[in-house]
Every structure is written in structure tokens, then in C-alpha cells.
Amino acid sequence: MTKEPFIQPRFVGPRFDQSTLPLSAAKDLAAYEELVLELAKHLFRQKQQDRLRLPKGFANEFSLHLEKIDDGSAKPSLVAMVAGALLFSNLPVEITEAKDLINEVIAVEEGQPFPAAFPANLYSYFNRIGRSLKEGEQIEWVPDSPTNKTVLTPAKRIRLASAHRETYEAEADIIGQIEALDAKKMTGILRTIGNDAIPFVFDDPFFADLKEALGNAVMHARVRGIGIFDVSDHLNEIIEIEQLECLPHYKLVSAIDALSSLKPGWLEGHGIAPQIDNLNWLSNEVAKSFPESLEHPSVAPTEEGHVILEWIRPHSRIELEVNFTDSALELYSSNLTTNQFIEETFARDQWGDAFARIATLLVS
């Protein structure tokens, strides 16, 4: 095998400040290698249009290796490896031409024409090259260049991926309810909070959780993966699930979590803001203990920094105050029809008893 220096891009952003490269970014480099190979084959065929086949070993034994990561954000040094026993013991010129043409494509600014020599069908590789980048991050493919225009940002990646089509692929993170599931086709439908129906495909490891969430009125699912977006940035489909999390009583838990945004003095200059640790504890307890058969209450803070769960009827009201100071669940119920007023206290670990009592009061 022969080894030649090929390219040393620089990954810029907080994740790369320690001169390390996340494994997710390595996928970008693997996709870049594929693009170099495919483009080099295309360039050779353009030169030798009378040939039906590529020369033996033209690119089959070519590969990019990660030799080291230098300081200065993360600068992975990629070297080209070519099998010396084949016809090409050195790097085919089309490989280098492919690298330069890719850099030229990346350097194109918005509104400028793309290089005519770059095939339209290969822009789809930018669905994967740079997909690991987050906002504020970028890849400088020729960082030592005086002009350094070969900068790939998340926005530029999307522009390149959608240059010759009306969609692009990007990371998706959505929450909704599993509306349909096809175990044979490994597909399903997720109904988002905004009422969009999003088709998805899944692999075996996610089937059990998806089945648990299917048709469950109080169970939402958070899906992280790769989605297909249109030019308006609207998610059309999830083509790969990378992480799946079931979220029991999501709407109720979200209402509790929303109280974390309260600041001291939230009530006309008064009012204690609930402590984050208390809210986290309450969210976990509700997600774990709230009965599926019990309707969700409204959620409100108290001036003392506690939280009230409230069920309101035309002639009755039930409040369960979670008193963090006294570690107690305080139940207050008033019924104007029966003139019944109830005050009861439960220990902070007696969620089952408190919810059972509320269920009987709601039907009385």
C-alpha cells in the first residue's frame, strides 16, 4: 500500500475545542470518501468516453484513512491509501481532481452558479457530509487557504443537498403519538403535537417501545433520527430512528416543566419561583404514578413556590397542592351542589391514595 497526504479539514465549534472528533463526525468523513470515489469515476468516464469499464483497480483499492488529529480545533489528517500491486501504484489524477472539484462546490456562495463539471445526482451526498454539524459549527475543508472559502455550515449543507431536488435530509427531533404501526413493513405514523401525520420507518430494537405507545392516549413518543425536509423546512418523513423515548403523560409533565421558567417575583413582584429540583421530582412522580384512567388536571404555581393540580367542574373544584416545604399532598375539594367541603392530607409518597380519592370525588 502507498500512502499520500490527501486533505486536512478543520472542524470548528465548542465540541471540537479539545482537538477531539465525535464519532458522529466520522460519518461525515466516510460519506466524503464515497463522494470522492464516485466523482473520480465520473471524471474518468468523461475523459475516456470510448471505454465501457474503468481500468482494473482504478478506485477499488483506494481509501481514506484517519492518520491523526492535530490541534487547532479538530483537524483530522486524512491520507489516501492505494494498493501498490495494482495498475495504479500512485494516486489516480482523477482522485485529486475530484477533491478539488468538491472544494470548489463547497466554496460556492449563495446566488452563485455551481460548477458545471459536478454531476447533479452527486449533490445528494451532502445529505450526509456535514450532517453531524450543529448550529454554530462548521467544517473548513482547506483551512490553511488564504481565502478559506471552503467552509461547510449547516445552512450551506442544506443548500447543497437541495440544489437539484426539493428535499434534503437532516436530524429530526419530534414528539407525538404513535397512530399506526406495521410490523411487517417496519413502518408507522406519528401524529405530532401540531397534528401533522409523519410516516416513519424503524428497526427491530424500537418495536417494543413503539408497540407500547401505539394507540395509548396518554403516551407520547420522542423520536430522534434522520428526517426528510422540504425546501420550506417542513418535516415530511423519518427515514431512520436513532433514539426513541416513551413519554407517559407528556402534556401534564410538560405543563409542570414549564413552571421552571418562572422567576422570583413572578406574581406582581411577589411569588416564590418553584425550585428546579422540586419540579423535576414532581414530573418524575406524575409520569410514574398518574393513573391512565384519570383525566389530566390543569397546573398552576402557588405564591409560596408550590404546585397545584386542579380539576374544575361547573359546580365543583378539586385541588391537589404539592407542598414541597411540608413534603405533603394537600387535597381540597368543594362541591356547590352538595355543599360538601373536604380537606385531606397525604404523605408525599401516597400518590396512589391521593389519585384514588380524587377519582371518587370526580364522579360524586
N, C-alpha and C positions, 0 to 999 in steps of 0.2 A: 504494500500500500504506500502511496505517496501522499504527502501532507502539504497543503499550501494554505497560508492565511487567506481568509475569504472576506469576512466583514465583522465589524465590532460595533454593534449598535449600543446605544446608551438608554437604559430605562430610567426615566426621571419621575420623581414623586416621593412622598413620605415613605411608602412601603419599600423603596429601594435605597434609602439613605444609608443603610448599613452595608451596602455593597453586596447584598444577597438578592437572589432571584426566586420569587414564589414559584411553586410547581405549576400553577395555573398559567404563568407567563411562558413556561417551557412549551406549552401547547401552541402558543403563537409562533414560536421559532420552528416547531415541527411543521406547521402549516406553511410557513415561509419557505422551508426546504422543498415542500411539494410544489409550490408555485415556481420556484427556480427551475426545478426539473421539467415541469410541463411547458414553461415558457421557452426553455432551451431547446426542447424537442420541436416546438413550433418554429423557432427561429431557424433551426437546421433544415426543416422541411421547406421553409420559404426560400432558402438558398438553393436547395437541391430538389427542385420540384419534379425532376425526372426519376427520382428514387422512390420506390414504394416502401422501403423499410429503412430504419435507422441502421447505421453501422453497428456491428456486434460490440456490445459493451459501451455504447456511446454514453449512456447515463445510468445503466442498470446498477453499476457498482459505485456510483457517486453518492456521497452522503456528507452531510454537515455534522461535525462533532463540536460539542462544547468543551473547549480546552481549559478555560479559566474564566474567572470573573474579576476584572480589575476594579480598583477604587474609582470614585468619581460617579456617584450614584451606582447603579449596577451596569457594568459594561461587560457583557458576555463576549468572549472571543470565540468566534466560530471559524473553524478550519475546514477546508474541503479535503475529503479523503477519496482517493481514486485508486482502484486496483491496478497495480503496476504491470500485472501479467497480461492485461487486455490490450486491445489495439491502441487505446489512448492511455499512455502512462502519465501524461500530464493532463492538466485541466482543459477540456474542450473549450474553444474560444466562445462558443455559444453560451456556456455556463456564465462566463464573465459578462457577456453581453446581456444575458437575462438579468443578472444582478443590477447592472447599470440602468436597464430599462425600468425595472421595478422602482429603483430610486427616483427615476425621472417621473414616474406616475405619482409616487407619494409626494413629490415636490410641487405638483400642480396645485395652484391656489384656486379658490372658488371663482368661477366665471371664466377661467382659462380653459382652452381645449386640452383634451387628453392626447397623449402620443398616439399617432395613427398605427404605429407598429405593435401596440399592445392589444391582443385579441379581446373582444368584448366579453367572451364567455369566461375569461380568467379573472375578471373583476370580482367574481363570487368568492374568490379566496380571501378577500378582505372581510368576509363574514367571520373568519376565524383569526386572521392575522390582526392582532391588536384587540381582540375581544375581551381579554382579561383586564384591559385598562379601565380604571375608574376616573371619575371627574377629577381634573387637576393633574392627571398623569399623561405621559407621552413617551413615545419611542423615537429617539433621534438616530436614524439609520446611518448617517455619516456625521457623527458629532464633531469630528475634527475639521470638517469643511469650513472655509471662511464664511460662506453664506449659510450653510446648515439649514437648507430648506426642506430636507427630507425628514420632516417631523410629523409623526403619526399621532394624532389625538383621537379621543373617542368620536368627536364630531366629524373629523376628516375620514375616519374609518367608515362611518355610516355613509358618508357621501360617496366614497369609492365603491362600497359594496352595492349601493343602489344606483350606480352610474348608468347601468344598462338594464335595469329592471325596476319594478315598482315596489320591491320589498327589500328588507335587509334583516339579518339575524343579530340578536343582541341578548344580553342577560335579561331575564324577566323575573319579577318577584310579585306575585299576585295572591290575593286571598279571596276565597269564595266557597261555595258549597258544591259538593260532587253531585251532579244531577243525573249522570248516566255513566255506565261502565260496561265495556265489552271485554270479557276475559279472554276470548279467542283472538280478537283483533288487537288486543292490548291498547285500546283507545278509550277515551271518555270525554265528558263535557263538564266543565267547571263554570258555574254561574257566579260571576263576580258581584261584589257589593254594589257596583254600578249597573247591575243587571245585564252585563254582556255575557253571552254564551261563548266560552273559549274551548275549542277542541284541544285535546292533548293526547300524546302517546306516552306509555310508561313501560318500565321494565319490571321483571318479577319481584325484586325486593320491595317495591312500593305497593304491591297488590293488596296486602293485608290491611294497611292503613287506609287505602282508598276504599276498600270494601267496608271498613268500619264507618267511614264518613258518608258513604253512599246513602242518600235519602234521609239522613239524620238532620232533623230540623234545627237542632241546637249545636251541631258540629260543623265548624268551618275547617278548611284546609289551607295552609300556606304553601304555595308551590314556588320553588326557586329552580330555574333552569334556563334553557335556551328557547327563545321565542322568535317568531317571525312577525315583523312590524311592517306596516305600510309607510309610505312617504309622509304621512301625517302623524307618524309615531304611534299609531294605534295598534295594539297587540291583536293579531289575528289567530295565532295558534302557538301552542307549546310543543316543540318537536323533541325535546329532551328534558326529563326531570332529573335534577341533580340532588335536590333536597326536598323532603316533604314533611310537614309538621301538622298534626291534628290539633285543632284549637277548640276545645269544648267551651260552649257559652261565650263565643268570641265577642258578640255585641255587648254583653254585660261586662265582660272583663275589660273591653276597650273603654267603656264608659268610666270604669274605675281608674284605669291607667291615665285617662285624660285629666284627672284631678292633679296629676303631678305637675301640670303647667301653672297651677295657682301659686301666686306669690304672697308673702306676708302682707296683710292689709288689704286682701282681695275684696273684702266687704266694706266698701265706702271708707277705707282707711283702717278698718278693723278686720278681724278674722285671722285665725292661725292657719297657715297652709299645712295640709297633711304631710307627714313625713314620708319620704320615698320608701323607706323600709317597711313602714306600715301598709302602704298601698300595695307594695309587692307581695307582702304576706296575704293581704286580703284577696288580691287577684288569684293567687295560687289556691287559696281555700275555696273560693267561689267556683273556680274551674274544676276543682276536685269534688266538691260536696253538693253543688246546687242540683236539685232533682230535675230530671228531664221533663217531668210532667208539670212542673210549676212554671207559670208564666214569668217572664223577666220583669223585674221592677225598674223604676227609674232610679237614678243615682244622684245624690246631692251631697255637698260638703256641709259640715256644721261650722259655726263660728269658732268652736273650740278645737277644731282640727280633726274631728271625727268624720265618719261617713254614714249616710242614711240610705238604706234601701227602702223604697216606698211603692206601695200598691194602692191605687186610688180607684174607688168606685163612686157612682153618683151620690150615694148616701153613706159611704164608709171610707175609712182610710186606715191603712196598716203601715206602720213604720218599724223597721228593724235598724236601730242605731248601733253601729260598731264602735264601741267606746274603747279606744286604744289605751287611754290612761288607766282605766279600771279593768282592762282585759275582760270585757263583758259584752254580751249581745243583749241589748235592751229593746224589748218589744212593746210597742204602744199601738193600741187598736181602738178606734171609735166607730160606732155604728149609730147613725141618727135615727134609723128606722126602729131599732130595738132599744135605743138609749143605753147601749152597752159600752162600757169603757174598761179597757184591760191594760194592765201594766205587768209585765213579767220580765225576769232577767235570767239569762242563760250564761254559762261559762263560755269562754272564747272557743273551746273545743267541742261545744254542743250544737254544731251546725245542724245535724240531723234532727234533733229535737225541736230546734227553733223553726226550721223549714216545715216540719210536720205540723206544728201548731199553726203556722201561717196558712198552710193548705186548708186546714179545717175552718179557719176564720174566713177565708175567701169564699167558701161555699155556704156559709151561715147567713 
